[in-house]
Amino acid sequence: MGIAGDSKTTVYNVGGLKGDHCRDRIKHTLDHLEGVFATSVNVVSKTVKVSYDPAVISDGYIEETLQTLGYSIQG
């Protein structure tokens, strides 16, 4: 899936990231959401960077998905 002209990238500060398992779980889940183009998870800085089409999926839905997986959104 290529990035559309109207893409947005948001970096979320995520609490509860503890290792490769967390990284893989978040990446797998978010990459399968319709409208998400790319996901990168940095366990050291506890950030999740998501590129997505805001016409298809909202940043609020991405936050809710992270919270459903058991992580908290910081700041």
Buried (B, 14 or more C-beta within 10 A) or exposed (E): EEEBEEBBEEEBEBEEBEEEEBBEBBBEBBEEBEBBBBBBBEBEEBBBBBBBBEEBBEEEBBBEBBEEBEBEBEE
